[in-house]
Structures are given as structure tokens and as C-alpha cells.
């Protein structure tokens, strides 16, 4: 899948659409999810044009990957989530219902998050 520069997160990174910003540096932007699923629900994005984790993990530079991983840990700590705990999640592709084709991690916290995967609905 090629990168669509008009996806919603690309527009947020370019400042064309506002966001409730949590963190920004040269390589990373983080902001609150517009439709939070937990008391704390932060999206963490590399600024580079990567469609998904598959793309980011293969194409990003070591500097971008290091900056991203460090930022996720720092954002979780600054949100006060280290002690009570948190979950990080990335959706890739159709089976994971990825909606926005710009790689991002979800950082969930602020309550007991239950088990990892929701059981299938009967
Ligand atoms: P995905 O399914 O791609 O992993 O998740 C995309 C996430 O982006 C969803 O949780 C959705 O609520 C969030 N989202 C979609 N559009 C916007 C937006 O314009 N602003 C913000 N802050 N979050 C958005």
C-alpha cells in the first residue's frame, strides 16, 4: 500500500487540522484520540510517511525508530501511567481494523484494561 499524503494524521502533522497535543519532537507527534476508549487514550505517530507498523519497521531509520520508542516510554511516564500500568497497541491492516493509514500506536490507560483480546462475539 502506498502512502496517502491526504490521510487525516498527515494533515494533523502538517498543522492543517488541530489536535490536542501531548508531545512533539523532530520525529514524533502524540495527541489525544478524538474518540477515547479509556480515560487516557493517546496516539503516538512518527512524523515520517509510514503507512503501518510493517512499513515503519522496515523503512524507518534507526534514528526514527529509537526516537519513536523513547517517546512512547516518555509519554506514558509523563501521563502517570507507569505505576498503574498501560497498554500499547498498533492496528495493522484489515484484520486489525486499521482506520488511518499512517502508522500510530494507541496508548491506553487510566483504568483496569481487562484481558488483552476481546473474546469473539457469538
Ligand atoms: P486505527 O483503527 O487506525 O488504529 O485508529 C485510528 C484512531 O484515530 C481511532 O481511535 C480514532 O478515534 C482516531 N482518530 C481518527 N480521526 C481523528 C482525528 O481527526 N483526531 C484525533 N485526535 N483522532 C482521530
Backbone and ligand atoms as CSV (ligand in chain L), in Angstrom:
chain,resi,resn,atom,element,x,y,z
A,1,UNK,N,N,0.854,-1.197,0.000
A,1,UNK,CA,C,0.000,0.000,0.000
A,1,UNK,C,C,0.889,1.245,0.000
A,2,UNK,N,N,0.640,2.160,-0.942
A,2,UNK,CA,C,1.441,3.385,-0.959
A,2,UNK,C,C,0.850,4.407,0.020
A,3,UNK,N,N,1.694,5.315,0.460
A,3,UNK,CA,C,1.287,6.289,1.473
A,3,UNK,C,C,0.397,7.366,0.858
A,4,UNK,N,N,-0.727,7.640,1.509
A,4,UNK,CA,C,-1.644,8.691,1.067
A,4,UNK,C,C,-1.363,9.966,1.868
A,5,UNK,N,N,-0.781,10.983,1.242
A,5,UNK,CA,C,-0.423,12.185,1.999
A,5,UNK,C,C,-1.631,13.003,2.453
A,6,UNK,N,N,-2.820,12.591,2.036
A,6,UNK,CA,C,-4.035,13.294,2.476
A,6,UNK,C,C,-4.756,12.579,3.610
A,7,UNK,N,N,-4.116,11.549,4.191
A,7,UNK,CA,C,-4.786,10.911,5.334
A,7,UNK,C,C,-4.844,11.901,6.504
A,8,UNK,N,N,-5.766,11.635,7.421
A,8,UNK,CA,C,-6.075,12.605,8.480
A,8,UNK,C,C,-4.862,12.898,9.373
A,9,UNK,N,N,-4.039,11.899,9.636
A,9,UNK,CA,C,-2.890,12.138,10.516
A,9,UNK,C,C,-1.798,12.936,9.802
A,10,UNK,N,N,-1.677,12.750,8.486
A,10,UNK,CA,C,-0.730,13.580,7.725
A,10,UNK,C,C,-1.155,15.046,7.822
A,11,UNK,N,N,-2.457,15.285,7.764
A,11,UNK,CA,C,-2.958,16.666,7.856
A,11,UNK,C,C,-2.703,17.237,9.257
A,12,UNK,N,N,-2.850,16.401,10.267
A,12,UNK,CA,C,-2.570,16.855,11.639
A,12,UNK,C,C,-1.076,17.182,11.781
A,13,UNK,N,N,-0.223,16.313,11.259
A,13,UNK,CA,C,1.227,16.554,11.343
A,13,UNK,C,C,1.590,17.865,10.641
A,14,UNK,N,N,0.938,18.149,9.523
A,14,UNK,CA,C,1.228,19.393,8.787
A,14,UNK,C,C,0.578,20.620,9.413
A,15,UNK,N,N,-0.254,20.394,10.453
A,15,UNK,CA,C,-0.902,21.512,11.132
A,15,UNK,C,C,-2.140,22.013,10.411
A,16,UNK,N,N,-2.647,21.225,9.466
A,16,UNK,CA,C,-3.844,21.636,8.714
A,16,UNK,C,C,-5.126,21.352,9.488
A,17,UNK,N,N,-5.018,20.403,10.417
A,17,UNK,CA,C,-6.149,20.030,11.280
A,17,UNK,C,C,-5.625,20.072,12.708
A,18,UNK,N,N,-6.405,20.633,13.650
A,18,UNK,CA,C,-5.898,20.725,15.020
A,18,UNK,C,C,-5.904,19.385,15.749
A,19,UNK,N,N,-5.114,19.323,16.802
A,19,UNK,CA,C,-5.127,18.159,17.679
A,19,UNK,C,C,-4.854,18.636,19.093
A,20,UNK,N,N,-5.181,17.783,20.039
A,20,UNK,CA,C,-4.896,18.061,21.451
A,20,UNK,C,C,-3.531,17.428,21.753
A,21,UNK,N,N,-2.493,18.220,21.541
A,21,UNK,CA,C,-1.121,17.702,21.531
A,21,UNK,C,C,-0.617,17.334,22.932
A,22,UNK,N,N,0.088,16.207,22.977
A,22,UNK,CA,C,0.694,15.720,24.222
A,22,UNK,C,C,2.208,15.856,24.173
A,23,UNK,N,N,2.784,15.632,22.986
A,23,UNK,CA,C,4.242,15.596,22.847
A,23,UNK,C,C,4.599,15.845,21.382
A,24,UNK,N,N,5.729,16.533,21.182
A,24,UNK,CA,C,6.240,16.681,19.817
A,24,UNK,C,C,7.749,16.862,19.866
A,25,UNK,N,N,8.442,16.188,18.963
A,25,UNK,CA,C,9.855,16.496,18.707
A,25,UNK,C,C,10.093,16.368,17.205
A,26,UNK,N,N,11.330,16.275,16.782
A,26,UNK,CA,C,11.618,16.259,15.341
A,26,UNK,C,C,10.990,15.071,14.617
A,27,UNK,N,N,10.861,13.956,15.322
A,27,UNK,CA,C,10.429,12.719,14.672
A,27,UNK,C,C,9.053,12.227,15.075
A,28,UNK,N,N,8.501,12.758,16.153
A,28,UNK,CA,C,7.321,12.150,16.775
A,28,UNK,C,C,6.287,13.218,17.116
A,29,UNK,N,N,5.019,12.856,16.935
A,29,UNK,CA,C,3.908,13.681,17.417
A,29,UNK,C,C,2.958,12.772,18.174
A,30,UNK,N,N,2.446,13.252,19.318
A,30,UNK,CA,C,1.460,12.488,20.086
A,30,UNK,C,C,0.325,13.424,20.482
A,31,UNK,N,N,-0.893,12.887,20.416
A,31,UNK,CA,C,-2.073,13.689,20.778
A,31,UNK,C,C,-3.175,12.760,21.277
A,32,UNK,N,N,-4.153,13.376,21.945
A,32,UNK,CA,C,-5.263,12.587,22.479
A,32,UNK,C,C,-6.175,12.120,21.354
A,33,UNK,N,N,-6.611,10.865,21.461
A,33,UNK,CA,C,-7.552,10.326,20.477
A,33,UNK,C,C,-8.863,11.109,20.554
A,34,UNK,N,N,-9.440,11.398,19.396
A,34,UNK,CA,C,-10.671,12.192,19.336
A,34,UNK,C,C,-11.850,11.423,19.927
A,35,UNK,N,N,-11.739,10.118,19.982
A,35,UNK,CA,C,-12.818,9.281,20.498
A,35,UNK,C,C,-12.225,8.285,21.497
A,36,UNK,N,N,-11.847,8.793,22.683
A,36,UNK,CA,C,-11.078,7.952,23.610
A,36,UNK,C,C,-11.851,6.723,24.080
A,37,UNK,N,N,-11.141,5.605,24.137
A,37,UNK,CA,C,-11.760,4.357,24.583
A,37,UNK,C,C,-11.410,4.029,26.021
A,38,UNK,N,N,-10.504,4.794,26.605
A,38,UNK,CA,C,-10.126,4.649,28.011
A,38,UNK,C,C,-9.890,6.059,28.549
A,39,UNK,N,N,-9.828,6.228,29.888
A,39,UNK,CA,C,-9.635,7.582,30.433
A,39,UNK,C,C,-8.424,8.287,29.822
A,40,UNK,N,N,-7.340,7.566,29.618
A,40,UNK,CA,C,-6.215,8.099,28.847
A,40,UNK,C,C,-6.115,7.287,27.568
A,41,UNK,N,N,-6.168,7.980,26.431
A,41,UNK,CA,C,-6.040,7.300,25.123
A,41,UNK,C,C,-5.276,8.257,24.219
A,42,UNK,N,N,-3.987,7.981,24.109
A,42,UNK,CA,C,-3.076,8.853,23.359
A,42,UNK,C,C,-2.609,8.114,22.104
A,43,UNK,N,N,-2.536,8.839,21.006
A,43,UNK,CA,C,-1.991,8.291,19.760
A,43,UNK,C,C,-0.575,8.815,19.586
A,44,UNK,N,N,0.362,7.938,19.299
A,44,UNK,CA,C,1.758,8.324,19.103
A,44,UNK,C,C,2.151,7.964,17.668
A,45,UNK,N,N,2.634,8.969,16.925
A,45,UNK,CA,C,2.923,8.801,15.495
A,45,UNK,C,C,4.361,9.198,15.194
A,46,UNK,N,N,5.005,8.454,14.305
A,46,UNK,CA,C,6.214,9.021,13.713
A,46,UNK,C,C,5.785,10.097,12.716
A,47,UNK,N,N,6.582,11.122,12.549
A,47,UNK,CA,C,6.217,12.164,11.575
A,47,UNK,C,C,6.467,11.720,10.129
A,48,UNK,N,N,7.310,10.729,9.962
A,48,UNK,CA,C,7.607,10.236,8.619
A,48,UNK,C,C,6.400,9.562,8.001
A,49,UNK,N,N,6.443,9.437,6.681
A,49,UNK,CA,C,5.313,8.918,5.910
A,49,UNK,C,C,5.345,7.390,5.869
A,50,UNK,N,N,4.848,6.767,6.923
A,50,UNK,CA,C,4.797,5.312,7.009
A,50,UNK,C,C,3.355,4.874,7.166
A,51,UNK,N,N,2.932,3.933,6.339
A,51,UNK,CA,C,1.535,3.514,6.310
A,51,UNK,C,C,1.155,2.735,7.568
A,52,UNK,N,N,2.074,1.898,8.028
A,52,UNK,CA,C,1.719,0.921,9.056
A,52,UNK,C,C,2.973,0.485,9.799
A,53,UNK,N,N,2.764,-0.371,10.796
A,53,UNK,CA,C,3.924,-0.897,11.510
A,53,UNK,C,C,4.833,-1.676,10.564
A,54,UNK,N,N,4.232,-2.438,9.664
A,54,UNK,CA,C,5.036,-3.211,8.722
A,54,UNK,C,C,5.967,-2.281,7.945
A,55,UNK,N,N,5.433,-1.178,7.487
A,55,UNK,CA,C,6.194,-0.192,6.718
A,55,UNK,C,C,7.257,0.474,7.608
A,56,UNK,N,N,6.836,0.972,8.771
A,56,UNK,CA,C,7.754,1.670,9.679
A,56,UNK,C,C,8.907,0.763,10.101
A,57,UNK,N,N,8.580,-0.473,10.457
A,57,UNK,CA,C,9.612,-1.372,10.987
A,57,UNK,C,C,10.671,-1.699,9.947
A,58,UNK,N,N,10.296,-1.645,8.659
A,58,UNK,CA,C,11.236,-1.981,7.591
A,58,UNK,C,C,11.936,-0.763,6.998
A,59,UNK,N,N,11.234,0.367,6.936
A,59,UNK,CA,C,11.735,1.510,6.178
A,59,UNK,C,C,12.305,2.653,7.023
A,60,UNK,N,N,11.887,2.753,8.271
A,60,UNK,CA,C,12.333,3.882,9.086
A,60,UNK,C,C,13.814,3.740,9.428
A,61,UNK,N,N,14.464,4.878,9.639
A,61,UNK,CA,C,15.883,4.861,10.009
A,61,UNK,C,C,16.025,4.456,11.474
A,62,UNK,N,N,17.218,3.976,11.859
A,62,UNK,CA,C,17.442,3.665,13.280
A,62,UNK,C,C,17.154,4.877,14.174
A,63,UNK,N,N,17.477,6.072,13.698
A,63,UNK,CA,C,17.211,7.288,14.488
A,63,UNK,C,C,15.710,7.495,14.698
A,64,UNK,N,N,14.934,7.295,13.646
A,64,UNK,CA,C,13.479,7.461,13.774
A,64,UNK,C,C,12.892,6.406,14.712
A,65,UNK,N,N,13.372,5.176,14.586
A,65,UNK,CA,C,12.839,4.100,15.429
A,65,UNK,C,C,13.204,4.341,16.887
A,66,UNK,N,N,14.433,4.729,17.135
A,66,UNK,CA,C,14.846,5.000,18.520
A,66,UNK,C,C,14.055,6.169,19.093
A,67,UNK,N,N,13.903,7.228,18.312
A,67,UNK,CA,C,13.161,8.398,18.794
A,67,UNK,C,C,11.727,8.014,19.123
A,68,UNK,N,N,11.156,7.169,18.288
A,68,UNK,CA,C,9.753,6.773,18.491
A,68,UNK,C,C,9.596,5.953,19.766
A,69,UNK,N,N,10.442,4.961,19.929
A,69,UNK,CA,C,10.329,4.086,21.109
A,69,UNK,C,C,10.580,4.880,22.384
A,70,UNK,N,N,11.589,5.724,22.369
A,70,UNK,CA,C,11.866,6.565,23.550
A,70,UNK,C,C,10.685,7.476,23.855
A,71,UNK,N,N,10.089,8.031,22.813
A,71,UNK,CA,C,8.964,8.945,23.022
A,71,UNK,C,C,7.778,8.215,23.640
A,72,UNK,N,N,7.500,7.007,23.176
A,72,UNK,CA,C,6.360,6.263,23.738
A,72,UNK,C,C,6.559,6.062,25.236
A,73,UNK,N,N,7.746,5.644,25.619
A,73,UNK,CA,C,8.014,5.444,27.044
A,73,UNK,C,C,7.899,6.733,27.840
A,74,UNK,N,N,8.416,7.809,27.265
A,74,UNK,CA,C,8.361,9.103,27.954
A,74,UNK,C,C,6.923,9.616,28.088
A,75,UNK,N,N,6.150,9.467,27.050
A,75,UNK,CA,C,4.755,9.933,27.070
A,75,UNK,C,C,3.959,9.150,28.113
A,76,UNK,N,N,4.168,7.841,28.154
A,76,UNK,CA,C,3.470,7.025,29.153
A,76,UNK,C,C,3.855,7.463,30.561
A,77,UNK,N,N,5.134,7.733,30.768
A,77,UNK,CA,C,5.593,8.160,32.098
A,77,UNK,C,C,4.999,9.517,32.452
A,78,UNK,N,N,5.030,10.447,31.500
A,78,UNK,CA,C,4.527,11.798,31.783
A,78,UNK,C,C,3.010,11.807,31.976
A,79,UNK,N,N,2.336,10.806,31.428
A,79,UNK,CA,C,0.888,10.687,31.641
A,79,UNK,C,C,0.578,9.992,32.967
A,80,UNK,N,N,1.621,9.579,33.695
A,80,UNK,CA,C,1.420,8.959,35.009
A,80,UNK,C,C,0.955,7.511,34.938
A,81,UNK,N,N,1.304,6.841,33.843
A,81,UNK,CA,C,0.759,5.504,33.621
A,81,UNK,C,C,1.691,4.361,34.006
A,82,UNK,N,N,2.942,4.679,34.360
A,82,UNK,CA,C,3.903,3.588,34.564
A,82,UNK,C,C,3.498,2.707,35.738
A,83,UNK,N,N,3.157,3.346,36.858
A,83,UNK,CA,C,2.858,2.546,38.053
A,83,UNK,C,C,1.525,1.798,37.928
A,84,UNK,N,N,0.437,2.490,37.559
A,84,UNK,CA,C,-0.815,1.723,37.439
A,84,UNK,C,C,-0.819,0.788,36.236
A,85,UNK,N,N,-0.035,1.111,35.226
A,85,UNK,CA,C,0.050,0.240,34.055
A,85,UNK,C,C,-0.661,0.824,32.850
A,86,UNK,N,N,-0.276,0.318,31.699
A,86,UNK,CA,C,-0.862,0.798,30.446
A,86,UNK,C,C,-0.738,-0.269,29.378
A,87,UNK,N,N,-1.373,-0.018,28.272
A,87,UNK,CA,C,-1.296,-0.935,27.130
A,87,UNK,C,C,-0.952,-0.136,25.889
A,88,UNK,N,N,-0.053,-0.690,25.066
A,88,UNK,CA,C,0.206,-0.080,23.765
A,88,UNK,C,C,-0.235,-1.063,22.688
A,89,UNK,N,N,-0.808,-0.495,21.627
A,89,UNK,CA,C,-1.419,-1.325,20.595
A,89,UNK,C,C,-1.247,-0.649,19.241
A,90,UNK,N,N,-0.954,-1.431,18.229
A,90,UNK,CA,C,-0.923,-0.912,16.861
A,90,UNK,C,C,-1.785,-1.815,15.994
A,91,UNK,N,N,-2.696,-1.210,15.262
A,91,UNK,CA,C,-3.509,-1.964,14.314
A,91,UNK,C,C,-2.827,-1.946,12.959
A,92,UNK,N,N,-2.681,-3.122,12.368
A,92,UNK,CA,C,-2.102,-3.199,11.021
A,92,UNK,C,C,-3.068,-3.934,10.107
A,93,UNK,N,N,-3.576,-3.235,9.125
A,93,UNK,CA,C,-4.323,-3.897,8.069
A,93,UNK,C,C,-5.755,-4.258,8.418
A,94,UNK,N,N,-6.331,-5.065,7.547
A,94,UNK,CA,C,-7.775,-5.332,7.571
A,94,UNK,C,C,-8.197,-6.108,8.810
A,95,UNK,N,N,-7.489,-7.166,9.143
A,95,UNK,CA,C,-7.898,-7.980,10.287
A,95,UNK,C,C,-7.859,-7.192,11.592
A,96,UNK,N,N,-6.986,-6.212,11.671
A,96,UNK,CA,C,-6.880,-5.400,12.887
A,96,UNK,C,C,-7.748,-4.133,12.808
A,97,UNK,N,N,-8.462,-3.960,11.699
A,97,UNK,CA,C,-9.357,-2.797,11.530
A,97,UNK,C,C,-8.594,-1.474,11.601
A,98,UNK,N,N,-7.410,-1.427,11.013
A,98,UNK,CA,C,-6.690,-0.147,10.945
A,98,UNK,C,C,-7.515,0.830,10.122
A,99,UNK,N,N,-7.816,1.998,10.723
A,99,UNK,CA,C,-8.649,3.002,10.045
A,99,UNK,C,C,-7.808,4.057,9.342
A,100,UNK,N,N,-6.759,4.493,10.006
A,100,UNK,CA,C,-5.975,5.609,9.471
A,100,UNK,C,C,-4.646,5.063,8.939
A,101,UNK,N,N,-4.373,5.259,7.631
A,101,UNK,CA,C,-3.180,4.657,7.022
A,101,UNK,C,C,-1.908,5.480,7.211
A,102,UNK,N,N,-1.681,5.867,8.473
A,102,UNK,CA,C,-0.398,6.452,8.891
A,102,UNK,C,C,-0.074,5.757,10.202
A,103,UNK,N,N,1.087,5.101,10.264
A,103,UNK,CA,C,1.410,4.295,11.438
A,103,UNK,C,C,1.257,5.083,12.734
A,104,UNK,N,N,0.620,4.460,13.704
A,104,UNK,CA,C,0.449,5.076,15.027
A,104,UNK,C,C,0.297,3.975,16.060
A,105,UNK,N,N,0.714,4.297,17.271
A,105,UNK,CA,C,0.439,3.436,18.421
A,105,UNK,C,C,-0.665,4.066,19.240
A,106,UNK,N,N,-1.531,3.221,19.773
A,106,UNK,CA,C,-2.505,3.650,20.772
A,106,UNK,C,C,-1.878,3.395,22.139
A,107,UNK,N,N,-1.968,4.368,23.021
A,107,UNK,CA,C,-1.509,4.226,24.406
A,107,UNK,C,C,-2.749,4.359,25.287
A,108,UNK,N,N,-3.128,3.233,25.901
A,108,UNK,CA,C,-4.340,3.181,26.709
A,108,UNK,C,C,-3.982,3.113,28.186
A,109,UNK,N,N,-4.734,3.797,29.023
A,109,UNK,CA,C,-4.533,3.686,30.464
A,109,UNK,C,C,-5.596,4.437,31.224
A,110,UNK,N,N,-5.410,4.444,32.547
A,110,UNK,CA,C,-6.331,5.194,33.398
A,110,UNK,C,C,-7.407,4.353,34.027
A,111,UNK,N,N,-7.413,3.071,33.730
A,111,UNK,CA,C,-8.345,2.145,34.389
A,111,UNK,C,C,-7.824,0.728,34.159
A,112,UNK,N,N,-8.421,-0.237,34.863
A,112,UNK,CA,C,-8.099,-1.640,34.603
A,112,UNK,C,C,-8.545,-1.958,33.176
A,113,UNK,N,N,-7.612,-2.411,32.363
A,113,UNK,CA,C,-7.888,-2.595,30.933
A,113,UNK,C,C,-8.412,-3.985,30.586
A,114,UNK,N,N,-8.543,-4.842,31.587
A,114,UNK,CA,C,-9.082,-6.167,31.302
A,114,UNK,C,C,-8.096,-7.014,30.522
A,115,UNK,N,N,-8.613,-8.093,29.977
A,115,UNK,CA,C,-7.735,-9.014,29.251
A,115,UNK,C,C,-7.359,-8.449,27.890
A,116,UNK,N,N,-6.339,-9.040,27.311
A,116,UNK,CA,C,-5.702,-8.453,26.136
A,116,UNK,C,C,-6.599,-8.406,24.904
A,117,UNK,N,N,-7.242,-9.478,24.589
A,117,UNK,CA,C,-8.048,-9.553,23.378
A,117,UNK,C,C,-9.490,-9.856,23.767
A,118,UNK,N,N,-10.400,-9.071,23.194
A,118,UNK,CA,C,-11.821,-9.284,23.457
A,118,UNK,C,C,-12.239,-10.634,22.862
A,119,UNK,N,N,-12.982,-11.441,23.622
A,119,UNK,CA,C,-13.428,-12.711,23.045
A,119,UNK,C,C,-14.330,-12.456,21.835
A,120,UNK,N,N,-14.324,-13.354,20.858
A,120,UNK,CA,C,-15.188,-13.150,19.698
A,120,UNK,C,C,-16.665,-13.135,20.112
A,121,UNK,N,N,-17.453,-12.274,19.458
A,121,UNK,CA,C,-18.887,-12.218,19.770
A,121,UNK,C,C,-19.586,-13.439,19.170
A,122,UNK,N,N,-20.548,-13.979,19.938
A,122,UNK,CA,C,-21.232,-15.187,19.456
A,122,UNK,C,C,-22.488,-14.815,18.698
L,1,LIG,P1,P,-6.792,2.805,13.979
L,1,LIG,O1,O,-8.035,1.976,13.846
L,1,LIG,O2,O,-6.342,3.330,12.632
L,1,LIG,O3,O,-5.721,2.113,14.736
L,1,LIG,O4,O,-7.199,4.028,14.887
L,1,LIG,C1,C,-7.410,5.320,14.436
L,1,LIG,C2,C,-7.752,6.186,15.635
L,1,LIG,O5,O,-7.675,7.537,15.230
L,1,LIG,C3,C,-9.148,5.972,16.216
L,1,LIG,O6,O,-9.031,5.614,17.590
L,1,LIG,C4,C,-9.841,7.312,16.022
L,1,LIG,O7,O,-10.693,7.660,17.092
L,1,LIG,C5,C,-8.673,8.272,15.892
L,1,LIG,N1,N,-8.936,9.444,15.059
L,1,LIG,C6,C,-9.485,9.456,13.810
L,1,LIG,N2,N,-9.547,10.709,13.335
L,1,LIG,C7,C,-9.020,11.513,14.293
L,1,LIG,C8,C,-8.798,12.924,14.373
L,1,LIG,O8,O,-9.105,13.686,13.463
L,1,LIG,N3,N,-8.210,13.385,15.510
L,1,LIG,C9,C,-7.844,12.560,16.525
L,1,LIG,N4,N,-7.289,13.110,17.601
L,1,LIG,N5,N,-8.038,11.222,16.493
L,1,LIG,C10,C,-8.621,10.711,15.381
